Amino acid sequence: MNGNYTYCPDCGAKLDLKEIKDEGLIPYCSHCLKFYFPHFNVACSMIVRYKEEVLLIKQYNANDYILVAGYLKQGESAEEAAVRELKEEVNLVGQVTKILKTKYFSKSNTLMINLLVDVVSKDVKMNYEVDSFKWFNYDKALINIKPNSLAKEFYVNFYNNYR
């Protein structure tokens, strides 16, 4: 079955695949006469910037530095989620200054939205989700962020185009 649905979430009938021009085969309920497009998660990751330094964190006993990130709650914008996650994870107040890039991340079925967030303080207070953190200048962050990761791809985009 194409997408996330095998059975209709409204009536429970088995879904068929039906062609939609320019969309391909989409799950369809012949009983409800409705298409069910695939669902996915949405999350934001942040280039957290203070002057000419960026914040990288380590989480969940991993050895690599990554970007601060988190899932959007239903009804929340990416900008609202970024501000909330930044406050929750590292107790920083920030302002989203630019949406930098988006990319679908198949490993977690998630659309990732990368944002630039400027903060007015470097006074980090980690919550339980963060093991450690470090502020890096732009060049050192490029060297220290997890290689071959989406975080690295997002950071390279920032480094090459927005710093």
N, C-alpha and C positions, 0 to 999 in steps of 0.2 A: 504494500500500500504506500502510495506517495504521500509524504507528510507525516503528521502525528496521529491521524485518526484512522481507525479501522471500523468503529461503530459510531453512529450518530450520537452526539452528546445530548440531543434533545429527545429523541424517541427510542434510541437503542438499536435501530435497524442497521444491518450491515451496509457499509458504504460501498459504492461502486466508484470506479475512476471514470471521469467524464472529461472530454477534451474541451478546453476553452482556448479560443484563438489567441495566440501569443503568450499563453500561460502554461500550456502543456496539459498533462493529465492531473486533475484535481479531485480529491475525494468529494463525492456527491451523494446526498440522501434522496432517493426516489420518492420516499414517503413525505418528507418535509419540503422537498423541492429546493434544497439549499446546498451550496458549496461550502466546504470547510477547508479553509486555507491553513497551511502549516503554522504552528505556533512555535515561538522560541523565546528564550530569556533575553533580557536587555540589561546591560551593566555599563558602568562608566569606569574609566581609569583616568588618572590625573597626573599631569606633569605639575607637581607642586613647586612653585618658584618663590623664592625670597631673594630679591635683588638679582644677582647672577649666580645663584646656587639653586639646586634642585634636591628635593627630599626623596630618598629611596628607602624602602623598608624590607625587612625579612619577616616572613610569617610561617607558622606551622612547622617549625623546626627545619625549614629548608636553608640551604647554605647560600643561596643567591639573593641579591638585591632585586627588587621589583618595584613597580609603581603602586601607589595607593589606589585601591579599586573597590567597587561594591556594586551590588545589584540594585536596580531601580525598584521601588515599591509601586504598586498599582496606583495610577493617578499622578505620579510624581514625574517631573521633567528631569532630563539628564543633569541640568544645572542644579536643580534642587537636591538631587541625589548626591552629586559631587560635594556640595557644601555640607550635607548631612553626614556622609561617610567620612569626610575629612575631620569633622568635629568628633564623631564617634571613635574613630580609630586612633587619631593622634592629637586630638583636642586643639586643633588649629582652626581659626576663622579665616575663610578665604572667599575670594570673589572670582567666579569664572570669567575669564577675559576672552576666551576663544574656544570654539570647537575645532579641534585639529584634524581628526581623521576618524573614520569608522571602519570596522571590519568584522565580518562574521567569523566566529571562532567555533569550529565544528566540534571540538573535543567536549565542550559543555553546551552545545546548541545555543550559543549566546551571540547576540549582536553587541559588540563592544564599541563604545563611544569614548574617544580620547579627548580630554579637555585640558586646557591650560588654566591653572588656578593660581592666582597670586595671593600670597599671604602677607600679613603685616608683622609677623613675629616668627622666630625660629624656636619658640618655647614649646617643644613637643612633650606631650604626656601620653604615653602609649596605653591603649586598653589591652585586654586579654588576647586580642587577635594579632597583635604585633609583637614579635620577639625582640627586634632591635631596629634601629634606624640610623641614618647618617646623612648629613648634608654634604653634597659634592658640588664642585664647580662644574660647568658644562662639560669640559673635556674629561674629567675624572668620572663623571656619571656615565659617560659613553663607554668607558673601559670597564666599569664595575657592574653595570646592569646585566641581568641574566642573559647569556648568549642564546641565540636561536629561539627567542621567545617573542610573543606578541608585545610584551613590554619593551623589549629592545627595538622592535620594528616601530612602535609608536614613538619611542625616544629619538631614534634616528631621524624620523620625519620632523620632529620638533627641532632637533639639532641642525638639520640641513636647511630648514625653511622658516623657522619662527623665533629663534633666539636673538 
